[in-house]
Amino acid sequence: MDMSYFKNRRTVRKYKNEAIPMDKVKSMLEDAMRAPTTGNMQLYSAIITTDNEIKQQLAPCHFNQPQLMQAPVVITFCADFNRFNKWCEYGNAVPGYDNFLSFMTATIDASIYAHQFNTIAELNGYGCCHLGTTNYNAPQIAKILHLPKFVVPIITLTLGIPDGESPQCERLPVEAVIHMETYHDYSTADIERLHKEKEELEINKKFVEENGKTHLAQVFTDVRYTKANNEYFSKVLHDFMVESGFKLPE
Ligand SMILES: Cc1cc2nc3c(=O)[nH]c(=O)nc-3n(C[C@H](O)[C@H](O)[C@H](O)COP(=O)(O)O)c2cc1C
């Protein structure tokens, strides 16, 4: 098997103005269902959006990221205990899945399924982009897509035929993520060494400069993922999780 795909993969945000046959999308979604899930419960659903009007409604939920309107297909992957709960009730079994653990379980299933689909799509020559903004505006997305109780949108993928070559992003060296046998915490010298190459990339230096910062980490803390935003959207997501039926224990 040619493994070069894994070394070469990258996110694609620019797509040709060409439709993708729906049979192809569905067959890739079917193949992705071979992904592992908790107890083989398959606690996910995938909502396919191709209609321009619905995409237009979804766009502000994803902060108008241009790839959403450009992509011929948008798929919202949801943590879904609705179908399983209904099957339990049908089978005269009492479901105990209205809690945080079950929300996490279904979230993990949905995330693995989404990325399995992403891999299959890329191996078929398509380009994809995950939209994590789904987590920020889950209540609005759920309303637009008519999601019932026990269904929470987790991740959105834009899918299309790549228009041009997308650049490949850097990664930390592998020793940054591997810990042998037990976790070995990082010294300041480790942190400096492991991030040196990333920090010295021209593109990242430009990023620091353009944002008027003195270090790349500040672009994350002060611009991209701020404490204020994280706290605000945490509350929104938490409240929506509870509203969807996944309550925290008393
Ligand atoms: C959970 C998740 C959320 C993401 N959200 C966004 C997003 O909202 N917009 C975007 O352009 N890229 C998004 N991405 C793509 C990342 O920016 C991208 O994977 C990362 O920069 C590394 O680039 P690469 O995938 O090309 O290697 C997301 C990726 C993941 C896994």
The ligand as an SDF file (V2000), in Angstrom:
LIG
                    3D

 31 33  0  0  0  0  0  0  0  0999 V2000
  -11.4020   20.2310   14.8040 C   0  0  0  0  0  0  0  0  0  0  0  0
  -10.8370   21.0860   13.6910 C   0  0  0  0  0  0  0  0  0  0  0  0
  -11.3710   22.3290   13.4660 C   0  0  0  0  0  0  0  0  0  0  0  0
  -10.9020   23.1210   12.4100 C   0  0  0  0  0  0  0  0  0  0  0  0
  -11.5090   24.2920   12.1290 N   0  0  0  0  0  0  0  0  0  0  0  0
  -11.1270   25.0130   11.0550 C   0  0  0  0  0  0  0  0  0  0  0  0
  -11.8410   26.1670   10.6680 C   0  0  0  0  0  0  0  0  0  0  0  0
  -12.8320   26.5570   11.2890 O   0  0  0  0  0  0  0  0  0  0  0  0
  -11.4010   26.8400    9.5770 N   0  0  0  0  0  0  0  0  0  0  0  0
  -10.3230   26.4430    8.8250 C   0  0  0  0  0  0  0  0  0  0  0  0
  -10.0010   27.0890    7.8360 O   0  0  0  0  0  0  0  0  0  0  0  0
   -9.6220   25.3250    9.1740 N   0  0  0  0  0  0  0  0  0  0  0  0
  -10.0130   24.6030   10.2440 C   0  0  0  0  0  0  0  0  0  0  0  0
   -9.3560   23.4430   10.5780 N   0  0  0  0  0  0  0  0  0  0  0  0
   -8.1920   23.0220    9.7760 C   0  0  0  0  0  0  0  0  0  0  0  0
   -6.9010   23.3470   10.5150 C   0  0  0  0  0  0  0  0  0  0  0  0
   -6.6710   24.7410   10.4570 O   0  0  0  0  0  0  0  0  0  0  0  0
   -5.7520   22.5610    9.8690 C   0  0  0  0  0  0  0  0  0  0  0  0
   -5.9830   21.1790   10.0120 O   0  0  0  0  0  0  0  0  0  0  0  0
   -4.4080   22.8970   10.5230 C   0  0  0  0  0  0  0  0  0  0  0  0
   -4.0750   24.2490   10.3410 O   0  0  0  0  0  0  0  0  0  0  0  0
   -3.2910   22.0390    9.9280 C   0  0  0  0  0  0  0  0  0  0  0  0
   -3.2920   22.1720    8.5270 O   0  0  0  0  0  0  0  0  0  0  0  0
   -3.3580   20.8940    7.5810 P   0  0  0  0  0  0  0  0  0  0  0  0
   -4.6270   20.1450    7.8700 O   0  0  0  0  0  0  0  0  0  0  0  0
   -3.3460   21.4440    6.1680 O   0  0  0  0  0  0  0  0  0  0  0  0
   -2.1430   20.0780    7.8640 O   0  0  0  0  0  0  0  0  0  0  0  0
   -9.8040   22.6570   11.6170 C   0  0  0  0  0  0  0  0  0  0  0  0
   -9.2580   21.3870   11.8700 C   0  0  0  0  0  0  0  0  0  0  0  0
   -9.7720   20.6110   12.8860 C   0  0  0  0  0  0  0  0  0  0  0  0
   -9.2140   19.2240   13.1090 C   0  0  0  0  0  0  0  0  0  0  0  0
  1  2  1  0
  2  3  1  0
  2 30  2  0
  3  4  2  0
  4  5  1  0
  4 28  1  0
  5  6  2  0
  6  7  1  0
  6 13  1  0
  7  8  2  0
  7  9  1  0
  9 10  1  0
 10 11  2  0
 10 12  1  0
 12 13  2  0
 13 14  1  0
 14 15  1  0
 14 28  1  0
 15 16  1  0
 16 17  1  0
 16 18  1  0
 18 19  1  0
 18 20  1  0
 20 21  1  0
 20 22  1  0
 22 23  1  0
 23 24  1  0
 24 25  2  0
 24 26  1  0
 24 27  1  0
 28 29  2  0
 29 30  1  0
 30 31  1  0
M  END
$$$$
